[in-house]
Amino acid sequence: MHFQTIADLSDAIRRKSISPVEVTQHMLRRIETTHAAYGAYVTVTAERALEQAAAAEAAIMRGGWRGPLHGVPFALKDIIYTDFAPTTGGTLINADFRAEFNATVVERLEAQGAVTLGKVKTTEQAFAIHHPSVQPPRNPWNPEYFSGVSSSGSGVAAAAGLAYGTLGSDTGGSIRFPSAANGVTGLKPTWGRVSRYGVFPLAWSLDHIGPIARSAVDAAIILQAIAGWDPRDPTALHAPVPDYLGGCSGSISGLRIGLPMEYATSGVAAEVVEALQGAVAALQLQGAVIKEIEFPPYQEALAAWGPLCSVETAMAHEATYPSRAKDYGPVLAGFIEAGRQTSARDLAAAYLSKFDFSNRLAGVFKEVDLLIIPTLTTCVPTAQAWEEAVVAGALADAIRFTGPFDVSGSPTLTLCNGFDAKGLPLSFQLAGPHLSEGLLFKAGAAYQRVTDWHLRHPG
């Protein structure tokens, strides 16, 4: 039961062949019995979840089915405000913080009848590694390996059958890395497509909120519920929300997909390239037209990510850093210090690089509809190797395929496209112009109709 897709589970709930209470009880038992193995959750709201499930069941029995999330158990990244559970942000500084209101995304999910199981772990304030006091979630394919960056709990929960869908955030790759490492599907939407009201910031001009699930169709269901303008978030886009789920079944015949060969393969592990070629072939079988293109110069944009993110992170922590510096982990503290020391000139240069790259990338999307690229340059690293790379200052190399699309605010969909020789998932991204989430879901669903990588589960 716990590995069903949202689409399949929702259909069973709608037909009353399975009870939301039964499903929620099953998921709560699974969370309890697997916590030692995976450690994905920081807080489980069992009593409230059962109350929500009972209310959903009663409404559905009366004929009041609200849609495909009604009665479906869900999990939230622990930077998302809830008034019914603490929001720690993976930190000591917010260990006892409880918001007085729910974030917009929580309101929207629960308005659709989703059942909130609890909060899943995040790295310290959604930066690169966990606070030293926090035991990171463990990759369900191999506990010695990387489970993702700040949305690691979200990725592990989706992959290990501990929630049917989760919310993550992405500032440099934190929806895409957990999706890649855990073999699930993640959507980093267009910047501003989803409200961030009631979400701890890392860097306001780079932060995105989006779904992590087991398929493109499930991710579309979740985005349908949470997308849209929010008057409480000044960065939320005034743009209509299309029928993402309805578009998933459409044909991709004639879809122009750009393959930036040099960018996508130079210095990239052979297994990653081979899996990318397999994804290309599968999309071609569905009628997509693959066109080799040149990727815009991205090095300056990638270099700009550091100053942009660190300065805004320092701003977000002004109330507690340096006054509570001893409560910070060394990696986040060092990043904040870098932001505090960045000059106005360097910050201005970073913004110019951001705008230059964004405009050049927009030009590429005049020639093709989507791009196809890897998520990582390597196979999934060990957890130790990732932490060592971050401590050594190699983060820019790690986000080669993710950071540029945070800088540009472009949406990308991460999909599993195989497994490496060690049994760890491989992945790729489809990237599109702003507000092309519907097209990404259509292409992702088409790919997953002719492949079964997303149907494979750990354990």
N, C-alpha and C positions, 0 to 999 in steps of 0.2 A: 504493500500500500504506500509506503513512504517514498518510493521512487516514481510514483505516478507523476505525469505532467499536470500542470494546473488545468489545461484544457480538458484532459480526460477525467480528472477528479471533479471538476466543475460540472461536467455533463452528468456524472453519476449522482452528484448532489442535487442537481436540478430535477433529475428523474426520480429522486427520492429512493434510489437504490442503495444509498449509503448516507449515514447521518453525520452532520458536522460535529456532533458531540463525540461520536465514535472515532472519527478521524482525529480530532483534537486530543482525545484521551490516548490514542495510539502514539501520536507525535510526542506528547509529554512523557510517556513511558520510554520512548526511544531516546529522547534527550537525556533523561535520567540515567539510563543504562549505558549510554555511549559517552558520557561526559569525560570520563577518565581517558578514553581513547582519542577524542577529538578536541575537547575543550573549546568549542566554538562560542558558547554562551557565557555572558557575564551576569545576566539577570534573566530569570525565567518567571513570567507572570502567569502562573498556572491557574490560580483561582479566577482571575479576570478572563483569561482565555476560555475557560469552561463556561463562564457566564455569557460571553460573546457567542460561543458555539451554540448554547442552548437558545439564545435569542434568535440566532440565524435559523436554527432548526424550526423553531415555532413559526417564524415568518414564512419560511419556505412551505411548511405544511399548510399555511393559510393561503398559499398561492402568491406570496410576496417575494418571489425570487428577484434579486436586484441585479444580477449579472454574474459574469464568470469568476469573480472573487468572493462571492457570497458564501461564507462558511469555510473559506480556504485558509489554513494556518500559515502565518507569515512571520518573518523576523526583521528587526530593524537594526541598522548599524548604530553603535552606541555614541554617535555624535548627534543623533536626531532627538530633539526634545520630546519628552513625554511627561505628562503630569502624574502618571500612575506608576512610574519607575524611575530610578536615578538615571542620569545621563552623565557618565564619568568621562567620556572622551578618551578612555584609556590612560588617564592621568592620575597623579596624586592631587593636583590642584583642584580638580573637580570631583574627587572621590565621593563627596557627600552632596553633590549638586542635584537638586530636583526642580525641574522647571515648573512654572505655574500654568503652563499651557502646552498643548500639543503642537508640533510642527505642522505646517500646511500639508505635507505629504502624508502624515499620520491621519490627519482629519479626512483627507481624500480617500485613502485606502479603507479606513474604517467606515466611511459613509457608503462605500460599496459592499460592506459586509465582511471584509477581511478580518480574520481572527489573529490577534497579535500574541504570539507565543512568548516574546521577550526581546531582549537586546543582545546582539552578538558583538564579539570583541573587535577592537580597532587598535591600530598602532597609536602611539602617544599623540593625541590631538590630530590624528590622521596624517602624520608625517611618515618617515621612511621605515622606522623599526619600532617595536613595542617598548614601553617603559620597562626598565630593569625589574620592576616589581611584578610585571605581568607575564604569565606563561602564555606564549603565542599559541593560537590554534594550530593543530597538526594536520598536515596534508593527508587526506584519507587514502590516497594512492600509495603513499610512503611517508611515514611520520618524520623521516630525516630530511625531507625536502621542503623547499619554500612553499608556503601556503598562500602567498600573495602579500600585498603591502597593506595599506590601512584598512581595506575592506576584506581582510583575510577571514574574519569570522563569517562574513556574508557568503564568501565563496565556499568555505568549508561546509557551512550549514546547507547550502543548496546542493552541493555534490554528495554529501554524506546522508542525505535523506532526513535532515533535521528541520527543514522548512520547505514548503513548496515554492516559495519565492522569497527574495530578500531585497533590501535596498542597500546600496553602497554609495560611496562618493569617489570622485576622481579629480585629482588636481595635477598629477603627473603620470597616472597610470593605475590608480587604485580601484577601478572597476575592472580594468582589462587584465592586470596581472593576476588577481585572484581567480578570474574566469579562466585564464590560460593555465594557471598552475593546478586548478582543480577540475578541469575538463568540462566547464559549464559555459553558458551563454551570457554575455554581459553587454549592455548597451550604455555607452557614454553619450548622452544626448547633446544636442546643440546647447551651447552656453545660454542659460536663461530660459530654456524650454520647460524646466521643472523648477518650481519655487524652492528657494533655500531658506525661507523664513522659518526660524526655529531650528537651525542647524549650526553647530559650532563651526566657525570658519577656519580654514587654513590660509587661503589666499582668495579674497573675494573675486578677483578678475579671472581666476583659473578654476575655481571649484565648480563641480557638476554633481548632481544627484541623479542616480539612475538604477535600473533593475538588474539583478543577477538571478538567473533562473536556469531551467534545464533545456530550453529550446527558444528559438526566435519567436515562435507563436506565444509562448508564455511571457517572454519579455515584452511583447507587444500588448498583451493583456494588462500587464502592470503599468506600462507607460501610459496607456489609455486612461487609467485611473488618476495618475498623478500629474500629468502634463497640463499646462495652461497658465494663463496670466494670473497673478496674485497681487492685489493692490498693496499688500504688506511687504512685498519684495520689490524694491525699485529696479532690480536688474531682470525681473521676469518679463518675458517677451509678450507683447500684444500680438498674438498670432493664433488663428483657429487651430483646433486639435482635430486632425483627420481621423478616419476610421482605420486605425492601425491593424486591428485584427482582421477586418474585412479584406484588407489589401494583401494579407499574407498568402492567400490562395492564388494570386494572379500569376500570369506567365512572365518570365524574364526574357523571352525571345527578343533579340535585338538590343538588349541592355548593353551599353558600352561600359566595360570595366577596364580601367587603366592599370597596367602593370609596370611600375617604375623599376625596371630590372636592376639597374646599378644600386639604387637605394635599398631594394628589397633583398638582394642576394650577396652583395659585397661584404665580406667579413662575417657572414652568417653561417651558422652550423649546417653541415650537409643534411642532417635529418630534418631541420626546419625548412630548408629550401625544397627538399623532396616532397614534404607534406604540402607545402605551398603549391607546388606544381600539380599535386593531386587535386587540390581544391580548385585550381584553375580549370583542370580537365572536367571536373564534375559540373562546374558552372557552364562550361562550353556545351556539355551534353544537354543542358537545359535551354540552350539557345543564346546564351550571353556571347557577346563579341569582345574578345580580349585584344586590347591594343597596347603595345609597348609605348611608354611615354617617358619623359624625363621629369623627375621630381624636382620641385623648386629647391634652390639652395637652402638648406635647413640648419646649417651649423650655427649661424648667428642667432636664429630663433631658439635653438636648443640652449645656447649659452645664455640667452636672455631669460630663460625660465628660472634660473637660480636667483638673480636679483629681484625679478618680479615676485617670486614666491616668498623669498626670505624677508623682503621689506614688508610685504603685506602680513606675513606671519608675525613679525615683530609688532606691527600695529595691533593685531588681534590679541596680543598678549601683554599689552602695555600695563594693564591693571595688576598683573601678577609677575611680570618679569621686568627688572631683576629683583623685585622685592621678595619673591619666593623662589629664587633661583635654585636653592637646595632641593626643592621638590621636583625639579625637572630632570629628565634623563639627559645624559651628556650629548647625544646626537641632536635632539631638538634644541637644547640650549645653545649648542654651537651654531645651529642654523639661524636661530634668532639673533645671536651676536653678529653673524655675517650680515643680516638685514639691517641691524642697527648701525653698522659701519659702512653701508653702501652709500656712496655719494649721490647727490641729486643728479649730477651729470651722468653717472653710470645708470641710474634708474631711467633717465630720459632716453639714453641710448638703447636700453632694453625695450622700452615701449616703441621706439622707432623700428627696431628689429621685428617686434611682434606685428606691427601694422604692415611692414614690408612683406613679411612671409605670408601673412593672411591674405593680402591682395594677390600675391603670386599664386597661392594655392587656389584662390577663387578663380583665377584665370585657367587653371588646369581643368576645373570642372565645367568650363565652356566646351572642352574637347571630349570629355568622357562623363559618364553619369556617376560612377563610383570608382574607387581605387581598391586594390587588393595588395596587402602587405602582411608581413609577419607581426606578431605581438612582441616577441623576444628575439634577440640575436642568437641566443643559445637555447639548448634544451632547458627544462626547468632546473635551476641550480639547487644545491643543498641549502638548507636554512642557514647553515654556518657560512657558506660562500657568499650568500646575499648580504648577511650582516657585515662580513669583512669588507665587501665591496663598498657598502655605504660608509662605514667608518673610515675607509681609505679615500673617500671623496670621489668615488667612481660612479656616482648616481647619474651623471649626464650620459655616460655610455649606456647605462641600463635603460634609460627612457628614450633611446633613439627613435623607436617606433611609436611611442605614446606621447611624450612631451610636446612635440610639434602640434598635435591636434588639440591639446589643452591650450596652447598659446593661441591657436587660430579659433578655438571654440567650436570646431567641426565635430559632427557626430560620428561615432564609429561603433561597429558591432563586432564583438569577439566571439569566435566559434571554434570548437574543437575540430581538428582535421587529422587525428591519428594519435599514435603513442610511440614514444621513443624506445630504444633497445632496453631501457631500464623499467619500462612500463609506466612512465610518466606521460601525461597528456601533452600533445602538441597543439598549436593553435595558429589562427590567422585573424586579421582584421579586415573588414570592409569599411571604408571611410567614404563620406559623402559631403556635399555642400550643406550649408546651414539649412536646418528644418527638412532634411531628407530622410528622417527616421522611417517613414513609411516605405520608402524605396529600399532602405537597408533591411527592414524586416521581410519585405517581399523576396529579396535576393537570399537572405539567410534561410528563410523557410524553404525556398526552392532547393538550396544546397542540402538542407537536412531531409528533404523528401527522398533524395537519391543516395544518401549516406546514413550510416547508423552510429557514427562516433558519439553523438550526443545521447544515445540510448544506453551506452555502457556505463556501468556504475562500479565504484570501488567495493570491495568486500563481497 
